[in-house]
Amino acid sequence: MAKKTVASLQTGGKNLTKVIKMVKSEKTGAYAFKEGIVTKDKVQDFFAKK
């Protein structure tokens, strides 16, 4: 039987959060989404950047 690797990835790691930010393009005016995976203490820094 196959070993479950998902369970081993969840133990002992930092608390990670997936963040999605909507960014407006200067050229076209259309919106795009910027995604990232950051630790919980860096979430405010991610949204503060342009």
Residue frames relative to the residue before (quaternion, step in Angstrom):
aa qw qx qy qz dx dy dz
M 1.0000 0.0000 0.0000 0.0000 0.00 0.00 0.00
A 0.5301 -0.6394 0.4628 0.3097 3.51 -1.17 0.63
K 0.4335 -0.6883 0.5241 0.2522 3.51 -1.13 0.71
K 0.3961 -0.7094 0.5247 0.2541 3.60 -0.96 0.77
T 0.2016 -0.8077 0.5460 0.0942 3.57 -0.46 1.19
V 0.5323 0.6449 -0.4092 0.3652 3.59 1.17 -0.42
A 0.6554 0.5220 -0.3166 0.4447 3.57 0.96 -0.84
S 0.6714 0.4899 -0.3120 0.4602 3.60 0.99 -0.71
L 0.6349 0.5328 -0.3394 0.4447 3.60 1.11 -0.53
Q 0.6766 0.5222 -0.2947 0.4273 3.60 1.08 -0.62
T 0.6779 0.4914 -0.3076 0.4520 3.61 1.11 -0.42
G 0.8460 0.2267 -0.1617 0.4547 3.54 -1.07 0.79
G 0.5774 0.5985 -0.3859 0.3994 3.61 1.19 0.12
K 0.5912 -0.5358 0.4434 0.4085 3.53 -1.30 0.10
N 0.5570 -0.5809 0.4653 0.3685 3.54 -1.26 0.30
L 0.0684 -0.8195 0.5689 -0.0070 3.55 -0.30 1.26
T 0.1369 -0.7811 0.6072 0.0499 3.54 -1.14 0.72
K 0.3158 -0.7152 0.5872 0.2095 3.57 -1.02 0.81
V 0.0779 -0.8037 0.5899 0.0025 3.57 -0.74 1.11
I 0.1187 -0.7703 0.6255 0.0364 3.53 -1.11 0.82
K 0.0675 -0.8006 0.5952 -0.0162 3.55 -0.79 1.11
M 0.3086 -0.7414 0.5667 0.1844 3.58 -0.93 0.90
V 0.0688 -0.8074 0.5854 -0.0260 3.57 -0.73 1.15
K 0.3061 -0.7513 0.5584 0.1732 3.57 -0.93 0.95
S 0.4155 -0.7103 0.5186 0.2322 3.58 -0.89 0.99
E 0.4560 -0.6920 0.4934 0.2641 3.56 -0.98 0.88
K 0.6802 0.5123 -0.2916 0.4356 3.60 0.99 -0.81
T 0.8277 0.2458 -0.1000 0.4945 3.57 0.65 -1.12
G 0.4236 -0.7066 0.4695 0.3176 3.58 1.12 -0.49
A 0.5180 0.6338 -0.4185 0.3935 3.59 1.28 0.03
Y 0.4354 -0.6889 0.5184 0.2591 3.53 -1.21 0.50
A 0.0763 -0.7617 0.6426 0.0327 3.53 -1.15 0.77
F 0.3712 -0.7255 0.5386 0.2140 3.55 -1.21 0.46
K 0.1707 -0.7606 0.6214 0.0785 3.53 -0.93 0.99
E 0.1068 -0.8149 0.5695 0.0151 3.57 -0.65 1.14
G 0.0833 0.7865 -0.6101 0.0471 3.51 -1.22 0.52
I 0.2753 -0.7115 0.6154 0.1982 3.52 -1.30 0.36
V 0.0583 0.8058 -0.5782 0.1135 3.56 -0.50 1.25
T 0.5697 -0.5566 0.4605 0.3919 3.55 -1.29 0.23
K 0.6731 -0.5341 0.3297 0.3911 3.55 -1.20 0.50
D 0.6838 0.4875 -0.3082 0.4469 3.61 1.01 -0.64
K 0.6850 0.4716 -0.2824 0.4781 3.64 1.23 -0.24
V 0.3995 0.7420 -0.4678 0.2665 3.63 1.25 0.04
Q 0.6765 0.4915 -0.3060 0.4551 3.60 0.85 -0.88
D 0.6217 0.5348 -0.3360 0.4632 3.60 1.10 -0.67
F 0.6247 0.5479 -0.3348 0.4444 3.58 1.03 -0.78
F 0.7231 0.4314 -0.2464 0.4798 3.59 0.91 -0.90
A 0.6144 0.5600 -0.3499 0.4319 3.60 1.16 -0.45
K 0.6199 0.5477 -0.3420 0.4459 3.61 1.14 -0.60
K 0.3562 -0.7141 0.5557 0.2332 3.56 -1.17 0.57
